[in-house]
Amino acid sequence: MTRFSSFCRRNCLYLAWFVSLIAVAGSLYLSEVLKYEPCKLCWFQRIFMYPQLILLGIATFRGDKKIIPYVLPLSLIGGSISIYHYAEQKIPVLSKVIPCTIGVPCNKDYLNFFGFITIPLLALIAFVLIAVLLWTGRKSNEAETEEEVEISTY
């Protein structure tokens, strides 16, 4: 095991919390400072990101990796919404499948760096990073539990 993977396993909660903090701060900056109005799919992504900031913050403070099975589904569902949202922005025909009829159209690009980096892609990156970090931490938590069982049997 490399130093980097060992570091990630030990600090998975803190790193996942930090990613969620950046994602929430970024979304609030875009909507409250730059005045970009969130679309319907953006709101759904926020619904799955914002609780992670609080849950991971508490778990990090307490050092409680037992939260991972409860938070991991939030990242997986939010990431799935981000994939669809990104696809809707890049594949015009998808905007007719579930059209945004109220407010901002979901296929509108506020940001489009290098022709492919949009807000839903940034959200997807955050969800994937959190999921990978939690999955990595989950594996180390299982290994720690197995070690505790082996020690207690002696």
Residue pairs with C-beta under 8 A, 6 or more apart in sequence:
5 136
8 15
8 133
8 136
8 137
9 136
9 137
9 139
9 140
10 140
12 65
12 68
12 133
12 134
12 136
12 137
12 140
13 56
13 59
13 60
13 63
13 64
13 65
13 67
13 137
14 60
15 133
16 52
16 56
16 71
16 129
16 130
16 133
16 134
16 137
17 53
17 56
17 57
17 59
17 60
19 126
19 129
19 130
19 133
20 49
20 52
20 53
20 56
20 126
20 130
21 53
21 57
22 126
23 49
23 122
23 123
23 126
24 49
24 50
24 53
26 122
27 38
27 42
27 46
27 49
27 123
30 36
30 110
30 111
30 119
31 37
31 38
34 110
36 110
36 119
37 103
37 104
38 46
38 104
39 100
39 103
39 104
39 105
39 106
39 108
40 100
40 102
40 103
40 106
41 81
41 84
41 85
41 88
41 100
41 106
41 120
42 85
42 106
42 119
42 120
42 123
44 78
44 81
45 78
45 81
45 82
45 85
45 120
45 123
47 78
48 74
48 75
48 77
48 78
48 81
48 127
49 74
49 78
49 123
49 126
49 127
51 74
52 71
52 74
52 75
52 130
55 67
55 70
55 71
55 74
56 67
56 71
56 130
58 64
58 67
59 65
59 66
59 67
59 71
65 137
65 138
65 140
65 141
66 141
68 134
68 137
68 138
68 141
69 138
71 130
71 134
72 131
72 134
72 135
72 138
75 127
75 128
75 130
75 131
75 134
76 127
76 131
78 123
78 127
79 124
79 127
79 128
79 131
82 120
82 121
82 123
82 124
82 127
83 124
84 94
85 106
85 120
85 123
86 118
86 120
86 121
86 124
87 94
88 94
88 95
88 97
88 106
88 107
89 106
89 107
89 108
89 109
89 118
89 120
90 116
92 107
94 107
95 105
95 106
95 107
98 106
99 105
99 106
100 106
100 107
109 118
109 119
110 118
110 119
111 117
111 118
111 119
111 122
112 118
